[in-house]
Amino acid sequence: MYKSIYVPVDNSDQSNRAVACSVALGKAFAAKLVGCHVYAAKLHDYRFRQMEYTLPEEYIDEVELERQRKIHDSLITMGLKLISDSYLDGMSRLCKESGLEFEPRMMDGKHHVEILKDLDGSQHDLVVMGALGIGRAKDSVIGSVCERVARQADRDVWVVKHVPEPGEAERDTILVGIDGSPQSFGAFMTAIDLARAFGKKVETIAVYDPYLHYSVFNGIVNILTEQAAKVFRFEEQNQLHEEIIDTGLAQIYQSHLEVGERMASEMGVEIKKTLLDGKPFQKIIDHARKTNPWLLVLGRIGVHSSKDEKALGSNVENILRAAPCDVLLSTRLEVPRLDVRAEETVRWTPEAEERMTRVPEQVKGIARTGVLRLALEKGHSVVTSAVIDEAMDRFMPKGAANATKALAEAVALERARSGSVSMCRACGVTATQSGAVKCTVCGATDFEVISREMIEKIAEVEGGLEEETTYDGRKLRWTEEARRGLWTMKNAYLRRRVKARVEKSARMKRLDVITLEFARQVIEEETGAPLDIKTPSADLTKARAAGTTPDEEKAGAGAGSESRLVARDDRKNPLISTFDWANDAVQRIFRVPAGFMRTQTQERIEALARERAVAAIDLALVEDGIELGKQMMAEMIANYTSQGKGLGAATTAPVAVEPSAVVPEIATPAPAQEAPSGGGYLNEVRSMSAMPRQD
């Protein structure tokens, strides 16, 4: 497998571990080892010349200065070579004891530049190096030399990250990521070869991400105009993803694992398969932290990279930085024999080829692979439209084709859904039909049945339910404990993202109630800390009676010792303040678009209240604060125009601008439920400028 192994050394802990690993690999594959050390004599010489002006007067003589330069050069060069010899001597002795051929190499220059230059054109097929060297700092995760070599090397790179503690048991599993690309199957074959050589187990892991589109839609829904939202049809888009794409992704990635299992069984190797949903790099890192593998093997790039990509893929780079175990970046390419045979022996009818042209480019490869695998399994030598339909039935839920034609009806049916749901214990995918006996994704037969009665009992224990409407009109109910768990996250952006992930997960599992335990996993993944909620039932009762919850009281307390929840708008957005607000003042502030604009307006109003030394905010004060904001905006636009930055502006004199003239298309404020909560500063300024006073 490996015939020549290249090992940069610097006598650091991870470098010494890299030497030990390379010797073990050399013995397993009868490989030659090459030890390399780069020293920086030229750099020291350059620095010495920069500091010559600081020498005592007696040395500032041309003859003496030249003599000192020669002495320094010889001492530095000789000293650094002696150090390099000592670094390489230890590796030489280990190779001699193991009967391995060894070649020492020393270079002067910049470390990663010289290593890459030495590798260029050489026959070395593996580089083994420590993630951190002697220059490591407290918070370092990967050194600059290792990172640059790993990014730019055109051969396999084994990055040593784990240095075993004395007496620590030998780890026994090789974890390999599979995403269907030739690079990932090449990494899989490398893992098989290593497992055979070192007596290790192999576990394959595939991760698909069904949450991205929901988070994106959730983030943009409030910045689109009403007309744009109708054109985009969020409700139907979500139905398309949830009923077709999400489950199809799970099927496709499970099929990658099954192809790998078939390849391994042909070589007499038994493997373990793991299918997870979420961000690929995060899920793989989390899984590695739980299982502590001996080695994590990855292709340098993934299925979504272009064929001529030279750098590392984004997921691979994130994993390389954060992985708790050694990482092997593989350059090997392998197309499963099944897929090769399919491409060579299966023909396509013109109608089937024409249908494939309508598949989005970014998923065309995945879709084609799925169709070909099904054709081979069923014994078809020609792919017809009927075969494509059959593949759609397998990789998508039953009735998906009809759902694409009548999405609105499918949404109505989904809302009317009732009864129990069956969730696969192996992969977490929810069955699309009641009474399921076999998972359509992983083939498992062990299901957990979740009934509405169970959910209602849990909800009662967790403080009752509060219904929320998602951005596309669906109804989800959160238990009070789940909501409080969400509000333990202080970062508002992170909280919104986690909330979207929890909602999406609930919808995938056909649940309309979100409990604390359901939300806990996502919250703990994002925060990296266990979720701890301890609120006495008496506090919960008091909070419910007051129309608020402990999380809101806590959020209010964060703004000041007397901060509290004043009211909520129609979308449940809270108004938290240290001031007393009159009811008409509250209604007026709620007409300002929620989000950045409302927050800025509230801060301006409260600053005005402090200036006037008043404890309560009435409607007049709110109007004064809004008017102040409009004046500030008018001045800003006038200054902007006077500097020649306006659209077609040519004047250099100050211009008085009436706010209503800036945005004549907005004559009246939108109803509260239609007001955007985001959309950028300009949209919010326009909305505010257009709001008339309420006298």
N, C-alpha and C positions, 0 to 999 in steps of 0.2 A: 504493500500500500504506500507507505512513505519510505523513500530510499535515501533522502538527504535532508537532515533536520538542522535548521539554522537557529541559534540561540544567542541573542544579545544578553550580556551579563554586566552587572554593576555591584554585586555583593550585597544587594538588599534582600530582605526576607522573601519577597515574591520572586525575585530573580533567582535566588537559590532554590526555591521551590520549582521554578521553571527548568532549572538544570536537572533536578531529580526526575521531573516528568519526562523530559527529553531522553534521559538515560533509559527510563522504563519503556518509552516508545521505541527507542533504538533497539533494545533487546527483543521487543515483540515483533519488530518488522525487519530486523537485521540491517538497520540503517546506519549511514555515516553521520556523525555529529560534527557540526561546525560551530565553535564558540567565537563570539565577536565582542570586542570592547572598543568603544570610541572615546578617545580622550581629546582634550581641547587645548593643546599647546599653543596653537596660533592665537586663540582667544586670550590666553594669559599674556602672550607676548604683546598683543595689541593693547591690553589693559596697562601693562607695565610702561609702554611708551606714552600712554595718555597721562600717567602719573609722574613722569620724569621731572616735571617742573617743581615737584614737591621735595626733591632730593636736597640735602644740605649743600651749601656753597662749594665745598671742596670737591664735590662730585660733578659740578657743572663745568666740566672741562671736556673738550672734544675727545682727547685721548682716553681719559678716565671713563667718560660716559660710554664710549665704544667698548671699553673693556668690561664694564658692568653689564652692558647689553649681552655680550657673548657669554658671560658667566651665567646670567639669568636664563638665557635661551638653553644652554646646555643642561643646567640644573632642572629646569622645568620639563624639558623634553625627556631627559633621562629619568626623572622622578615619575612622570606620568607613564612612561613605558614600563617602569618597574612595577607600578601599581597594576597596570593592565596585565602584565605577566602573572602577578599574584592572583588576580581574578580568574584568569584562564587556567592557571595551574591546578586549582581545585577540580575544575571540570575535567581536565586532562587525566588526573589520577582516577576519577570515578569511571571514565570511559575505559581506561586501561584495566581496572579491576573487573569490568564487565565484558572485556574482550571486544570493545567497539572501536572502530576507526575514528580518530579525532583530528581535526584541523583547527589550529588557533588563528584568529585574524585580529589585527589591530589597525585602527585608522585614526587619523587626526582630522578633526573638523566638527561640524554641527551634527549632533547625534542622529536624528531621524533622516537627515539628508544623506549621510554616509551609509546608514543601514539600507535605505532604499536604493542607493546607487550600487551597493554591493550585491543586492538581490537582483537588480536588473540584469537580465540575460543569463543568470546563473541556473543551475539545475536543482536548487533547493526546492522541495515541494511542500515544506511546512516550516513556519516560523513559530517558535515557542518563546513567549516573553511575559514578564510580570506586568500587571496593570499599573503598578506604582514602583518607582525607583527610589534611590537614596534621597531624592529631593522632595519626597512626599510631605504634604502639610496635613494638618489635623482633619480638614474637611475634604480632602482629595478623594475622588472616586476613580479617576483614571488619569495617568500622567500624560503630558503632552507628547512625549516620544512614542509611547504605546498607541495613543489615539491616532497620531498621524501615520504611523506604520500600518495600523489596522485599516485605516481608511484607504490608503493608497497602494498597499501591496496587492499583487496580482496572483497570489497563491494562498493556500490555507494559513490562517493565523490562529494559534491557540493562545488565548489570553488567560494567564494565571491570576485568579482573584482570591481564591480561598487557600489560606495556609493553615493546615490542621493543627489543632492544639495538641500538646503531648498527651498520649493515651487516647486520643479521639478515634472512634471506630471508622474503618474505611467505608466510604459511601459506595452504594452498589447500583445506582441507576443512571443511565444516560437519557436525558430528556431532549427530544428533537421536535422542532416546530415544523408543521406541514400546512401549506396553504394552496397546494395544487400546482405550484410552479416547478419547472425542471430543477431550479436551484434548491427548493425545499426537498424534493425527492432525492437529489444528489446528497444533501446533508443527511437524509435518512439512511442512504446506503453507507455513507461514511460512519454513521453511528452504529450500524449493524456490524461493520468490519471491526470497529473498536470494541464493541461488546463481545465479539467472538475472541478477540485477542486478549482481553483483560477479564473475561468471565463476568461481565456486567449484564444487568437487565436493560431493556429498552422501553421507554414510554413515549408515545407520540401525542402531541397536543395540537389541536386546531382551534382557532378563535375567530368567530364572526361577530360583526358589530351591527346589531339591529337598532341601536339607540340614536345613531347620528342624525338621521333625518328628522326624528321627533324633536330633538333638541334644537335643530336648525329651524324647523317650522315654528316651534314655540318661541324662538327668539325674534322671528321676523313678523309674526302675525300682527303685532301692535304697531308696526311702522308702515304697514301698507294702508292705502286708502280703502274705503269701503268697496269701491268699484274694483280695485286690484284684487282684494281678498275674494270677491265673488268670481273673478276670472281664474284665480289660482285654485279655488275650491279645496280648501284645506281638509274639509271633512272627507271628501272623496279620495284625496291624495293619501291621507292616513289609512283609509280602508284598503287602498291598493297595496300599500307597504305591509300592513299588518296581515292581510289575508293572503298575500301572494309572495312578496319579496322576502319578508322576514323568515317565514317557514321554509321557503325555497333555499335561502342561504344556509340554514341549518342542515338541510338535506345535502346540499352540495359539499359542505365542509365535512360532514360525516362520511360522505362517499370518498373523500380524499384519505381519511383515516382507514377506511375499509380497503382501499387499493393498497395502502402501505402494509396493512395486515396480510393481504394476499401475497405481496412481494416477499415479506418476511417468512411466511409459512413455506414458500417455495424453497427458501434457504434453510429451513429447519429451525427458525427462530420464532419464539412466541413473544408477542409484544402486548403492552397495555395501551388502551386508547382513551383519550380525554377530550371531550368537546365542551368548550366554554363560550359564553357570550359576553361581549364587552370590548374595550379597547385591547387590541392584541398584545401590545408590549406590556401593558399594566397587568393583564390577566396572566401572562406567562411569568412575569416577575413574581407576582403574588403566589402562583403555583410553585415556583422554584423555592420561595421562602418557606412554604409549608412542607415540601417533600425533600428538600436538601439533596438534589441530585449530585452525582460525581462530576458530571459535565453537561453543559447545555450546547447543543449543536444547531446552527442556523445557517441557511443560505445567506450570502451577502446581500442579495436583493430579493424582493418578494414578487407576488403575482401581478401587482399593479405597477411595477417598474418597467421602463422601456428596456428592450433587449440589449442596447449598447450602454446601459448604465454602468459607470465605473465606481462610483462612490458607494457607501453603505446605504441601505434603505433606512427610512426614518424609524421604523419599529426596531430594526436591528441595532441602530445606533443608541436608541433609548435603553434597550435591553443590555447592551454592552456596558453602558455606564452604571446601571443600577443592579445588575444580576448579582446574587450572593454567592455564586459558584463560578468555576472556570467556564469560559465561553470559547467554542471553536467556530470560527467563521469559515464556512466551506465554499470553495469555488467549483466544486464538482457539479456537473449537470447530468440529470438522469430523467428520461421520459419513461414512465411505466410501460412495460411491454404490452399491457392491455391497451393503452392509448396509442402506442405505435401501431399495433395490429389494427386498431380501429381506423386510424387515418389511412393505412395502406390498403385495407380490404373492403371498407364500407364506402359505397358511393352515395351521392345525394341526387335526388330528382331536382329538376329546375325549380319546381314549385317550393320544395323544401329550402333550397339555396336562397330563393327570393325571400322567403319568410325570415331567414337568418339575417338578411341585410337590414331588416327593420329592428334588430336587437341593438340596444345602445352599445357603442364601441367598447366602453369600459367593462362590460360584463359579457361580451360576445364570446371570449375564450372560455369562460366558465360554463356558459350555456351550451356551447358546442361540445365540450368535454362530457357534460351530463347526457346529452343526446346520444353521443357515440357509445358511451358505456352502456346505456340502456339497449341500444341496437345490438351490441355484441351479446349481452346477456340473453336477449330474446331470440338470438340467432338470425337477425335481419342482416342482409348484405347490402340493402339499399334503404336509405333514410327517406321516408315519405312524410307528408304532412301528418298522416295518422301516427307515425312514430314520434313526431314532435309533440303531438297532442298527448300521447301516452307518457312521454317524458315530463310534460307539464303536470300531468296528474300525479306523477311520482314525486317530483321535486317541489310541488306546490300543493296546497290543501285541496280537498275535493270541492269541485264547483268553482275553482278559481277563474276558469275561463269565462264562466257566466258572470262572475263578480265583476270582471273588467267591463262587461257590457251594461251592467245595471248596478253600479256602485251605490247609488242612493238607496236602492232596495236592500242591498246587503247591510248597509248601516242600520236601517230600520230593524232588520232581522237580528242584528247583533245586539241592539238595545233591548229587544224583546226577549233575549236569551234568559233562561232561568234554570234552576236546578243545580246539580253538582258538576264540578269539573274534575277531570282526571289528569294529574301531572306526573310525567315520567320521573322516577327517582334518579335515573342514570344521567340524563342530559338536561332535565328541567323543562322540556318542551311540553306544552299542554296539548292534549288530544283534541282534535277538531270535532270528534263525535263522542257522544256519551257511551259508557260501557266499553271503553277501549280495552283491548287485550294485548296489543302489541304496538310499541312506539314506531311511528312511521319514519322517524329520524335515525335512531340508534338501534332499533330492533328489540329493545328491552321489554320485558313483560311485567315489570314491577311498577305499579302506579300508586300514587297517593291521591285519595279521593277527598276533595274539599267541598263540603256542603255549605249552603248559605246559613244553615242553622249554626254550624261551627263558627262561621265568621261573625254572626250576630252575637254569639256568646262572648267571643273574644272582645268585640267592640264594646259590649256592656262593661266588661272588666276594665277596659282602657278608657273609660270616661265618656262613652257615647260617640256618636258620629256627626260630622259636619260635612255637608255636601258642597263640592266645588265643581265648577264648570270649566273644563279644559278649553284651550283656545279654539278647538274645532267643534265645540258644542257638546262633547261627551260629558256625562255625569260620573264623578268619582267621589266616594266618601272616605274621609280620613278620620281615624280615631283621634281623640284628643292627645293620647300619648304619642302617636306617630307624628302629629303636628309639632308637638313640643320637642321631639327628637330632631326634627328638621331645623327648628329654630335654635338648636344648640350651635349651629354653624353661624358664625358672626359675619363671614364674608357673604355679601348679598349675591354676588355673581355666582359663587360656588353653590349657594343655597338654591338658586333658581335652576342651575344645571342638575343638581342632585334631584330636585323635585321632578324635573322632566324625566330623568332616568327612572325614578320610582314609578311615575305614572305610566311610562312606556312599558315597563316590566309588568305592571298590573294588567294592562290591556292585552299584552301578549299571552298572559295566563288566564284571560277571560274572567278576571276578578274586578268587581266594582267597589270593593272596600280595601283600603290600605291600612294595615295594622302596624304596630311598632316593630314587631319581629320581621315583617315583610320589608320595611324601610331600613331596618338596622344595617343590613349587609352593605347596601350602597353608601349609607352615611359613613360607616366605619372604613370602607374602602377609600373614600375621598379624604377623610380627616386623618386616617392612619392611626386612630386611637379608639379604644373601646367606648361605646356610647353608654353613658351612665345617667339615668334619669331617676331622681329620688324626690318625689313630691307627695306629701301625705294626702290621703283622700279628702280630708277636710278642706285643704287648699284648693283641690279640684272643684269641690262643691261650691266654695266661695267664689272661685273664678268664674264658673259657669253662671252663677246667680248674678254676677256683675257684668255678664256679657263679654267677658274676656277670658284669656287663658294664661297660665303661669309663664308661658314662653313670651307672651306679649308684655307681661309685667316686667320680666327680666330684660326684654329688649328696651323697654322704656327706661328702666333703671340705669341702663348703660349710658343714656344721654344726660343724666343728672339725678340727684338724690330724690327729686320730687317728680320726675318724668313719669307719665302714665298714658294709657290709651284714652283718647278723647272720643273717637268715633271711627266708623268704617264707612267706606263708600260702597257703591253698588257692586263693585268687584272685590270686596273684602279687603281692599288696601287700607291699612291702619293709618290714623293720624295720631302721632305720639308727640306730646308736648309737655313742657313744664308750666304752661299758661292755661288759664281757663278760657274756653272759647264759647262765644254765644252761638246759638243754633244757626242763625242766618249767616254768621261768619264761617261756620263749618261748611255749610252748603255752598258758599261762595268759593272757598279754597278747593272744594271737591270738583268744581268746574274746571280747574286748571288740570291739564293732562297729568296723569300719575307718572311717577318716575322722576327723572332729573329735574324737569321743569317745576313740578309741584314742590320738590324738596328745596330748590333754590328760592322759590317764591315764599315758602314758609319761613325759611331762614331770614329773608329780607323783612318779612312782616314782624317776626319776633325780635329782630334787631331794632326795628322801629319802636316796638313796644318797650324795649329796655331803654332806649333813648328818652322816651316820654315817661318812663318810670310808672307804667301801668301794669297791673297784675292780670287783667282780663282783656281779651281781644274781641272787639266787636266788629260789625260789618264795615264801619267807616275806616277803621284801622286797616282792615284787609284791603279795601279799595285804595287807600293811600299807598300801601305797599305795592300793589299791582301797578298803580299809576307811576310810582317811582321806577319800577322796572321798565315800563314802556318808555319813559323819558331817557333812561340809560341806553335803551336800545336805539332810540332815535338819534341820540348823540353819537353812538358808535357807528351807525349807518352813515350819518353826515360826515364824520371824520374819514370813514372808509372811502366815501365818494369824493371827498375833497382831495384825497391823495391819489386820485386817478385810478382807483382799483375797482370802481363800480362797472357795471355792464355798459360799455360804450361811454364811460364818463370822460369828459374832457375838461371840466372845470377844475380850478384849483382853489376857489373860494368856498368857505363853509356854506353848506346848504341846509336849510331847515326842512326836515322831512317829517311829514305826518305819518305815524305808524299805520293808520288805516289805508294810506295811499300806497304803502309799500306792498301790502297784500290785499288788493281790492277784491280778489276772487273769494275771500272769506268774509262773508257779510255777517253771519251769525255763528255763535259757537255750536259745535257738534254736541249732541246729547252725551251725558256722562259715560254711558256704556259704550259709545263709539269713539271716544277720545283716545288717541294713541298714547301708550305709556312710554314710547321711545321714539325712534325715528330720527335722531340727530338733533343738534342744537337749533338748527334753522327752523325745522318744523315746529319745535316747541315755542320758539320765539314768535313765529307766525300765529300760532294758536293763541298765545297770550296777547299779542298786539291786537288781535281781532275781537277780544272779549269786551263787550260794552260794560260800562259801570251800571251797578244796580242801585239806583237812588230810591 
